[in-house]
């Protein structure tokens, strides 16, 4: 710190302003006379996209391992494996002279239509935060920085540069900031990248509450805040708002604007110095951490394959899988030859190699005859000839493997999907093949969920293999033939119809705004609350073996500050080894504010040989039981009972425990002139302040309305949700003083307990 403070004292105003804006598309500004180096950053959610020319954004990048995308990684529910991926990415970053990787993205999948969902982990903030933190830890353990993105509420591509996401405070805290908070506090990313969009009226790049009050001060973030590329609208406003580094550069006019703002007093020098200090800390950390490394092409390719093997989700299996004994196998679908393994846009990797599903199937099929039909083209045009060819090939075989993938015209960064459907040609292909082949298996490659109703009833097995990176083809083949037992679980709900999804009515917004009207009820929280049937629930995934849950246990009572350890015995009751994802959900049985029916608060993945049993213990901390209360502007707990739900998915709960939590919080009184009678009575201090007047108040109000014989309503039911002053105004003749003075007395008595 002394070194950095000394450098800042020697820098000119112009040098400081220049440092806060990039020198090129991918580098920060150097100050050669003071020995301040530049830093190279690169796209990197699932691989290193290092371009040869630092001034080119869209140029083809240098070869690097294309790992599976975030939607695939999250389905592994294996944080240790994701950390290994981060370590491998860091090694490649060193080999390619990259200092900071721009990722991971932990934005919530508010709707399955978001075009960038393949880059995001989950609809659940806890799972997203755990996955993001693990990747960050892996990358940064090797001396390469990360840029946690996109902060915050970047949940659609439609008008993403200008759309104003209108989110209430509690929803923002519990859903859309929670994954960022988890990753920041647990993994300490070097940088955080602001989003393009506005949040409740202010651009994320200028959002002082978001970038300073919450991120830097409340969460204790010590790194630098960088803009998404082109997200800055006003450099002076963004600097005031807490944005340290604008990218890309150069931006000479922006630099000059900062200089002029300092000279005019519009910005205090302390604000600029703070940004410079944060930038220099990361620049020198990158310089000190650089290592010479070679690219481990084969080792990282095999790691990428292993990740996919644990992430493929077996959605349906009538017993046809794993394959065995077939003499002739039909492989159908263009993506079996031209795999759809990554999304389009800023995360697009130039892979070191790409495995082909058709080739990998041939390697494991033994003496079986493999026949291929294209089935569909690379676009969304309809071709009856391809359907006829596919039907002929399928009919001649013992089993048909149908590979389906969305074309880039339907799924990519930059635009949202219009529907959840496959192309017309692909839907017709399923019908054509299933009509002539009674053993049909569908393999999906997509970044997010696909509508599979009603055609899923026509097929025997269904695998979701996601955008599986360069090595995913081998993992698919190994799952199909039973070399690998599938253990992936859905990190997002599969709805039956688009119309069933939580954000359907409010997405994508209009007149420059999108209202998050579903509030807390995103993903499985919504389907639980509305009792809406889904195709496949959050956390769901089949295996080639079976697991039994037994002997769940936890303390009958605990203090919130101590947390709770939940243990359960898991037994592999099948005939093959496999892994199970044990999921722990928490249900608050009684809370002051409405809460989701259940929320994921812990998970663990356990590998078991046949017949073996292992005890799985999962720790639930204070936040597992807390919720954000806007009136207190903090996370609170309340005394009471909680159900601990332990299961194989959000809808497959195997064990239930009930425990009592004791809250350690002494919450201040938040009663005011607008508080209702119910709120006064629910607060012990408020109820005590009202004292014996309350019975007389109810009695007199009932007399005023004339009871049931008067205006035909229950007076007590009516008044409990009225503001207290409104009740008192109906009966001033019974008060010892005017209503306004009476309220002041009540409030003084209630709040005096906090003094």
Helices and strands as residue ranges (DSSP letters): H 2-10, H 13-19, G 32-34, E 41-43, H 70-74, H 79-95, E 100-102, G 117-119, H 125-140, E 145-151, E 164-166, H 169-171, I 172-176, H 178-187, E 191-194, E 198-199, E 202-203, G 204-206, H 208-208, I 209-218, E 224-226, H 235-240, H 252-264, H 269-289, H 297-311, E 313-317, E 328-332, G 334-336, H 357-364, E 369-373, H 384-395, E 399-405, H 424-436, E 440-445, G 455-458, E 461-464, H 472-480, E 494-495, G 498-500, E 513-515, H 524-530, E 534-536, E 547-553, E 557-559, E 564-572, E 578-588, E 599-608, E 613-620, G 622-624, E 627-629, E 634-636, E 640-649, E 652-662, H 677-682, H 684-690, H 693-705, H 707-710, H 715-719, H 724-729, G 732-734, H 739-751, G 752-754
